[in-house]
Amino acid sequence: MTKRCGWAGPEQIYLDYHDHEWGVPVFDDRTLFEFLILEGAQAGLSWITVLKKRDAYRRLFHNFDAEKIARFSSSKIERLLQNPDIIRNRLKIEATVNNARAFLHVKEQYENFSSYIWQFVDGQPVQNHWKTDQQVPSSTTTSQIMSRDLKQRGFRFVGPTICYAYMQAVGMVNDHVTACYRHNEVLKLGKSL
């Protein structure tokens, strides 16, 4: 039987996310933006809820095209608030539009968003070696620094815990437990960068 991190499963959408995405280093700006928005949308909810609504988010938010989202009008936001296919939370939807604008501003200052966000780990994934899920932290000094910097740049829904979940999702840290079959695979991906 394949050993996985304790949080993975039992639903197939969760297993697929664990097996193919979680912890894999991401450098593509659009994907980095997508995860930033989805992690913020998850605040106070379970990740499975977000995964089940991910396709709708992609459809309704123009496949996470920050330039298009940054131009959303108040009437567009009102229409999104009526759509049960996404998380209908005004603060989170307004934060998505706000974060798209902040994201574009960061891209103007740096070569790309990837260069900016990966600087927090010096461009290399942090390779952890947790034996149990209970050892995995919910935030770290690095996620606190990232959170503070993002907030200073105008981002919302980017607290230290959300930032750490983001770091895990986009492979800035490898938090697969050592018994998980993905731990060594993700470790090799990180070393090949």
Backbone as numpy.savetxt, mean C-alpha at the origin, in Angstrom:
# Nx Ny Nz CAx CAy CAz Cx Cy Cz
1.94 -29.97 2.52 1.10 -28.78 2.52 1.99 -27.53 2.52
1.62 -26.54 1.70 2.37 -25.30 1.59 2.20 -24.46 2.84
3.33 -24.05 3.43 3.27 -23.20 4.63 3.26 -21.74 4.20
2.34 -20.99 4.81 2.20 -19.57 4.53 2.15 -18.78 5.84
2.24 -17.47 5.71 2.04 -16.60 6.86 0.64 -16.84 7.42
0.49 -16.73 8.72 -0.77 -17.07 9.38 -1.96 -16.26 8.93
-1.75 -15.03 8.45 -2.87 -14.18 8.05 -3.43 -14.53 6.68
-2.71 -15.32 5.91 -3.10 -15.60 4.52 -4.17 -16.67 4.44
-5.32 -16.29 4.01 -6.39 -17.26 3.79 -7.58 -17.01 4.69
-8.59 -17.86 4.57 -8.65 -19.02 3.69 -9.15 -18.70 2.28
-9.65 -17.47 2.06 -10.22 -17.16 0.75 -9.14 -17.05 -0.32
-9.48 -17.49 -1.53 -8.52 -17.52 -2.63 -7.95 -16.15 -2.96
-8.76 -15.11 -2.87 -8.28 -13.76 -3.18 -7.17 -13.35 -2.21
-7.29 -13.81 -0.96 -6.26 -13.55 0.05 -5.00 -14.34 -0.23
-5.18 -15.62 -0.58 -4.04 -16.49 -0.89 -3.28 -15.95 -2.11
-4.02 -15.54 -3.14 -3.38 -15.01 -4.35 -2.57 -13.75 -4.04
-3.14 -12.89 -3.22 -2.45 -11.65 -2.84 -1.15 -12.00 -2.08
-1.25 -12.89 -1.12 -0.07 -13.31 -0.34 0.98 -13.95 -1.23
0.55 -14.83 -2.12 1.47 -15.63 -2.92 2.13 -14.85 -4.06
1.48 -13.80 -4.55 1.99 -13.14 -5.75 2.34 -11.67 -5.60
1.82 -11.00 -4.55 2.05 -9.56 -4.45 2.73 -9.13 -3.16
2.25 -9.59 -2.02 2.69 -9.07 -0.74 4.19 -9.28 -0.54
4.89 -8.19 -0.34 6.33 -8.27 -0.10 7.19 -8.19 -1.35
6.58 -8.23 -2.52 7.35 -8.14 -3.76 7.70 -6.67 -4.01
8.98 -6.35 -4.18 9.37 -4.95 -4.38 8.71 -4.32 -5.60
8.08 -3.16 -5.37 7.37 -2.42 -6.41 8.07 -1.08 -6.62
8.36 -0.77 -7.88 9.00 0.51 -8.21 8.18 1.32 -9.20
7.09 0.76 -9.68 6.20 1.43 -10.62 5.34 2.46 -9.90
5.39 3.70 -10.33 4.69 4.78 -9.63 3.18 4.54 -9.53
2.56 4.07 -10.60 1.11 3.87 -10.55 0.75 2.83 -9.49
1.51 1.74 -9.44 1.23 0.69 -8.46 1.52 1.18 -7.04
2.58 1.96 -6.89 2.89 2.53 -5.57 1.76 3.45 -5.11
1.20 4.21 -6.03 0.08 5.10 -5.69 -1.15 4.26 -5.34
-1.41 3.23 -6.12 -2.56 2.35 -5.85 -2.49 1.81 -4.42
-1.35 1.27 -4.03 -1.24 0.70 -2.69 -1.35 1.78 -1.61
-0.84 2.97 -1.87 -0.97 4.04 -0.90 -2.44 4.37 -0.65
-3.22 4.40 -1.71 -4.65 4.69 -1.58 -5.38 3.52 -0.92
-5.08 2.31 -1.34 -5.78 1.15 -0.78 -5.46 0.94 0.70
-4.21 1.17 1.08 -3.85 1.03 2.50 -4.59 2.08 3.33
-4.72 3.28 2.81 -5.48 4.30 3.51 -6.96 3.96 3.60
-7.50 3.38 2.53 -8.91 2.98 2.52 -9.17 1.87 3.54
-8.15 1.08 3.81 -8.30 -0.05 4.73 -8.40 0.37 6.18
-7.95 1.57 6.52 -7.90 2.02 7.92 -9.20 1.69 8.64
-9.08 0.90 9.72 -10.23 0.51 10.52 -11.00 -0.67 9.97
-10.58 -1.20 8.85 -11.26 -2.33 8.21 -10.28 -3.48 8.01
-10.78 -4.59 7.50 -9.88 -5.72 7.20 -9.39 -5.60 5.77
-8.20 -6.13 5.52 -7.60 -6.05 4.19 -8.43 -6.83 3.17
-9.08 -7.89 3.60 -9.90 -8.69 2.68 -11.03 -7.82 2.11
-11.56 -6.90 2.91 -12.61 -5.99 2.44 -12.10 -5.16 1.27
-10.88 -4.65 1.42 -10.27 -3.83 0.36 -9.98 -4.68 -0.87
-9.43 -5.86 -0.67 -9.12 -6.74 -1.82 -10.37 -7.03 -2.64
-11.49 -7.25 -1.98 -12.73 -7.57 -2.69 -13.26 -6.37 -3.47
-12.87 -5.17 -3.08 -13.33 -3.95 -3.75 -12.27 -3.36 -4.68
-11.15 -4.02 -4.77 -10.01 -3.49 -5.53 -10.33 -3.25 -7.00
-11.00 -4.18 -7.63 -11.34 -4.01 -9.06 -12.24 -2.80 -9.26
-13.18 -2.59 -8.33 -14.06 -1.42 -8.43 -13.26 -0.14 -8.24
-12.32 -0.15 -7.32 -11.45 1.02 -7.14 -10.69 1.31 -8.43
-10.17 0.27 -9.03 -9.42 0.48 -10.28 -10.31 1.09 -11.36
-11.53 0.60 -11.44 -12.46 1.09 -12.45 -12.88 2.54 -12.15
-13.28 2.81 -10.93 -13.83 4.12 -10.58 -12.77 5.20 -10.40
-11.53 4.78 -10.14 -10.44 5.73 -9.96 -9.44 5.68 -11.13
-9.96 5.36 -12.31 -9.18 5.43 -13.56 -7.85 4.68 -13.44
-7.93 3.47 -12.91 -6.72 2.63 -12.74 -5.62 3.39 -11.99
-6.07 4.18 -11.02 -5.17 4.94 -10.15 -4.27 5.90 -10.92
-4.86 6.55 -11.89 -4.18 7.62 -12.63 -4.27 8.88 -11.77
-3.18 9.25 -11.13 -3.18 10.37 -10.18 -3.59 11.68 -10.85
-3.21 11.89 -12.09 -3.56 13.15 -12.77 -5.06 13.28 -12.94
-5.73 12.19 -13.27 -7.20 12.23 -13.42 -7.87 12.38 -12.07
-7.39 11.65 -11.06 -8.00 11.71 -9.73 -7.84 13.11 -9.13
-6.70 13.73 -9.36 -6.44 15.06 -8.81 -7.45 16.09 -9.31
-8.10 15.80 -10.44 -9.07 16.73 -11.02 -10.52 16.38 -10.65
-10.73 15.39 -9.79 -12.10 15.03 -9.41 -12.80 16.24 -8.80
-14.02 16.47 -9.25 -14.83 17.57 -8.74 -15.60 17.12 -7.50
-16.21 18.06 -6.81 -17.02 17.72 -5.64 -18.23 16.87 -6.05
-18.76 17.12 -7.25 -19.91 16.30 -7.70 -19.46 14.87 -8.00
-18.25 14.70 -8.51 -17.70 13.35 -8.74 -17.54 12.63 -7.39
-17.04 13.34 -6.40 -16.89 12.75 -5.06 -18.25 12.33 -4.51
-19.27 13.17 -4.71 -20.62 12.83 -4.24 -21.14 11.56 -4.92
-20.86 11.42 -6.21 -21.29 10.20 -6.93 -20.56 8.97 -6.38
-19.27 9.12 -6.10 -18.50 7.99 -5.54 -19.06 7.57 -4.18
-19.52 8.53 -3.40 -20.07 8.24 -2.08 -21.36 7.42 -2.15
-21.98 7.41 -3.31 -23.21 6.63 -3.49 -22.95 5.23 -4.03
-21.69 4.94 -4.35 -21.37 3.67 -5.01 -20.98 2.61 -3.98
-21.80 1.56 -3.84 -21.51 0.52 -2.84 -20.34 -0.40 -3.20
-19.79 -0.22 -4.40 -18.67 -1.08 -4.82 -17.35 -0.70 -4.17
-17.31 0.50 -3.56 -16.10 0.95 -2.86 -16.46 1.27 -1.40
-15.46 1.62 -0.62 -15.68 2.00 0.77 -16.19 3.43 0.77
-17.44 3.60 1.18 -18.11 4.91 1.07 -17.86 5.74 2.34
-16.67 6.23 2.42 -16.28 7.06 3.55 -15.78 8.38 2.97
-16.49 9.46 3.29 -16.17 10.76 2.71 -14.72 11.16 2.94
-14.24 11.00 4.17 -12.87 11.40 4.48 -11.86 10.62 3.64
-12.11 9.34 3.44 -11.18 8.52 2.66 -11.22 8.86 1.18
-12.41 9.13 0.65 -12.52 9.49 -0.77 -11.90 10.87 -1.01
-12.18 11.81 -0.12 -11.57 13.13 -0.26 -10.05 13.05 -0.11
-9.59 12.17 0.78 -8.15 11.98 0.96 -7.52 11.40 -0.31
-8.23 10.57 -1.02 -7.71 10.00 -2.27 -7.43 11.10 -3.28
-8.36 12.04 -3.40 -8.18 13.17 -4.33 -7.03 14.04 -3.85
-7.03 14.34 -2.57 -5.95 15.14 -1.97 -4.60 14.45 -2.16
-4.55 13.14 -1.92 -3.29 12.41 -2.03 -2.80 12.32 -3.47
-3.73 12.32 -4.41 -3.32 12.34 -5.82 -2.57 13.64 -6.12
-3.07 14.75 -5.57 -2.41 16.04 -5.78 -1.04 16.07 -5.10
-0.98 15.55 -3.87 0.30 15.50 -3.15 1.30 14.59 -3.87
0.80 13.48 -4.39 1.61 12.52 -5.14 2.23 13.21 -6.36
1.43 13.97 -7.09 1.93 14.67 -8.28 2.97 15.72 -7.89
2.77 16.35 -6.76 3.73 17.35 -6.28 5.07 16.69 -5.96
5.02 15.52 -5.32 6.26 14.78 -5.01 6.97 14.41 -6.31
6.20 13.98 -7.31 6.80 13.60 -8.60 7.49 14.79 -9.27
7.00 16.00 -9.03 7.64 17.20 -9.58 8.98 17.46 -8.89
9.05 17.13 -7.61 10.26 17.41 -6.82 11.33 16.34 -7.00
10.90 15.12 -7.23 11.83 14.00 -7.39 11.74 13.49 -8.82
12.64 12.64 -9.17 12.58 12.05 -10.51 11.26 11.31 -10.71
10.82 10.63 -9.67 9.55 9.91 -9.66 9.17 9.61 -8.20
7.95 9.14 -7.99 7.53 8.85 -6.61 8.33 7.69 -6.03
8.68 6.75 -6.87 9.46 5.60 -6.43 10.77 6.02 -5.77
11.47 6.96 -6.39 12.73 7.45 -5.83 12.51 8.06 -4.45
11.42 8.80 -4.32 11.10 9.43 -3.04 10.80 8.38 -1.97
9.88 7.46 -2.26 9.40 6.56 -1.21 10.46 5.52 -0.82
11.24 5.07 -1.79 12.25 4.05 -1.50 13.47 4.61 -0.76
13.59 5.94 -0.70 14.71 6.51 0.05 14.62 6.17 1.53
13.41 5.88 2.01 13.24 5.58 3.43 13.91 4.27 3.84
14.20 3.42 2.86 14.93 2.17 3.14 16.21 2.11 2.30
16.71 3.26 1.93 17.94 3.37 1.13 17.89 2.55 -0.16
16.70 2.46 -0.73 16.54 1.81 -2.02 16.59 0.29 -2.01
16.68 -0.31 -0.83 16.78 -1.77 -0.72 15.76 -2.30 0.29
15.09 -3.40 -0.03 14.13 -3.97 0.93 14.82 -4.39 2.23
14.15 -4.13 3.33 14.61 -4.61 4.64 14.21 -6.08 4.74
15.18 -6.94 5.01 14.91 -8.38 5.07 14.78 -8.82 6.54
13.54 -9.01 6.95 13.30 -9.46 8.32 13.25 -10.98 8.37
13.40 -11.51 9.56 13.43 -12.97 9.75 12.57 -13.35 10.95
11.30 -12.95 10.87 10.38 -13.27 11.97 10.02 -14.74 11.95
9.99 -15.34 13.11 9.60 -16.76 13.20 8.08 -16.92 13.31
7.41 -15.94 13.93 5.96 -16.02 14.10 5.31 -14.72 13.66
4.03 -14.80 13.33 3.27 -13.61 12.95 3.22 -12.60 14.09
3.23 -13.09 15.32 3.14 -12.21 16.48 4.38 -11.32 16.63
5.49 -11.72 16.05 6.71 -10.92 16.13 6.71 -9.73 15.16
5.88 -9.81 14.14 5.85 -8.76 13.12 5.26 -7.49 13.72
6.00 -6.38 13.66 5.49 -5.13 14.26 4.38 -4.51 13.42
3.61 -3.62 14.06 2.58 -2.90 13.31 3.11 -1.56 12.82
4.21 -1.11 13.40 4.89 0.09 12.90 6.34 0.03 13.37
7.17 0.85 12.75 8.59 0.89 13.09 9.05 2.35 13.09
10.26 2.56 13.51 10.82 3.92 13.46 10.78 4.45 12.02
11.10 3.58 11.06 11.09 3.99 9.65 9.69 4.39 9.20
8.68 3.62 9.58 7.31 3.97 9.17 6.85 5.25 9.85
7.36 5.52 11.05 7.03 6.77 11.73 7.65 7.96 11.00
8.89 7.79 10.57 9.58 8.86 9.82 8.87 9.09 8.48
8.52 8.00 7.79 7.81 8.11 6.52 6.47 8.81 6.71
5.74 8.42 7.73 4.44 9.01 8.02 4.57 10.51 8.23
5.53 10.90 9.04 5.74 12.31 9.34 6.05 13.10 8.05
6.90 12.52 7.21 7.29 13.20 5.98 6.11 13.31 5.01
5.36 12.23 4.87 4.18 12.26 3.99 3.17 13.30 4.47
2.94 13.34 5.76 1.99 14.32 6.31 2.46 15.75 6.05
3.76 15.98 6.19 4.30 17.32 5.93 4.11 17.71 4.46
4.03 16.70 3.60 3.82 16.95 2.17 2.33 17.00 1.80
1.47 16.90 2.81 0.03 17.06 2.58 -0.76 15.78 2.43
-0.13 14.63 2.56 -0.86 13.37 2.43 -1.73 13.13 3.67
-2.82 12.41 3.47 -3.71 12.03 4.57 -3.88 10.51 4.61
-4.32 10.02 5.75 -4.45 8.57 5.99 -3.11 7.88 5.77
-2.08 8.45 6.39 -0.73 7.91 6.26 -0.05 7.86 7.64
-0.78 7.34 8.63 -0.20 7.18 9.95 0.88 6.11 9.93
1.65 5.97 11.00 2.76 5.00 11.04 2.34 3.56 10.77
1.16 3.16 11.26 0.70 1.78 11.02 0.32 1.58 9.56
-0.37 2.56 8.98 -0.72 2.48 7.55 0.57 2.47 6.72
1.52 3.30 7.09 2.79 3.34 6.35 3.53 2.00 6.44
3.47 1.36 7.60 4.17 0.08 7.70 3.48 -0.99 6.87
2.15 -1.00 6.89 1.41 -1.94 6.04 1.73 -1.69 4.57
1.88 -0.42 4.22 2.26 -0.04 2.86 3.65 -0.57 2.53
4.59 -0.40 3.45 5.95 -0.89 3.24 5.95 -2.41 3.02
5.12 -3.11 3.76 5.01 -4.57 3.59 4.42 -4.90 2.22
3.38 -4.19 1.85 2.67 -4.49 0.60 3.56 -4.29 -0.62
4.35 -3.20 -0.62 5.16 -2.88 -1.80 6.59 -3.41 -1.70
6.84 -4.27 -0.74 8.13 -4.96 -0.67 9.28 -4.13 -0.14
8.98 -3.03 0.54 10.05 -2.28 1.18 10.59 -3.04 2.39
9.76 -3.93 2.91 10.19 -4.87 3.94 9.69 -6.25 3.56
10.45 -7.25 3.89 10.03 -8.65 3.71 9.61 -9.16 5.08
8.30 -9.21 5.31 7.78 -9.68 6.58 7.10 -11.04 6.49
7.38 -11.77 5.42 6.94 -13.17 5.41 7.70 -13.87 6.52
6.98 -14.64 7.34 7.67 -15.38 8.41 8.59 -16.42 7.77
9.63 -16.80 8.50 10.66 -17.67 7.92 10.12 -19.03 7.50
9.05 -19.50 8.13 8.48 -20.80 7.76 7.62 -20.72 6.50
7.27 -19.53 6.09 6.44 -19.32 4.90 7.28 -19.58 3.65
6.70 -20.29 2.70 7.44 -20.62 1.48 7.85 -19.38 0.69
7.14 -18.26 0.89 7.46 -17.04 0.14 8.63 -16.27 0.74
9.01 -16.56 1.97 10.07 -15.78 2.61 11.35 -15.79 1.78
11.85 -16.97 1.45 13.10 -17.06 0.69 12.95 -16.56 -0.74
11.78 -16.76 -1.33 11.56 -16.26 -2.70 11.63 -14.73 -2.73
10.99 -14.10 -1.76 10.99 -12.64 -1.70 12.38 -12.13 -1.31
13.06 -12.88 -0.46 14.45 -12.55 -0.08 15.33 -12.49 -1.31
15.20 -13.49 -2.18 16.00 -13.54 -3.43 15.65 -12.37 -4.34
14.37 -12.03 -4.43 13.97 -10.89 -5.25 14.63 -9.61 -4.76
14.66 -9.42 -3.45 15.27 -8.24 -2.87 16.77 -8.18 -3.12
17.43 -9.33 -3.05 18.87 -9.36 -3.23 19.26 -9.16 -4.69
18.32 -9.41 -5.59 18.65 -9.28 -7.03 18.53 -7.82 -7.52
18.09 -6.93 -6.64 17.91 -5.53 -7.06 19.24 -4.81 -7.18
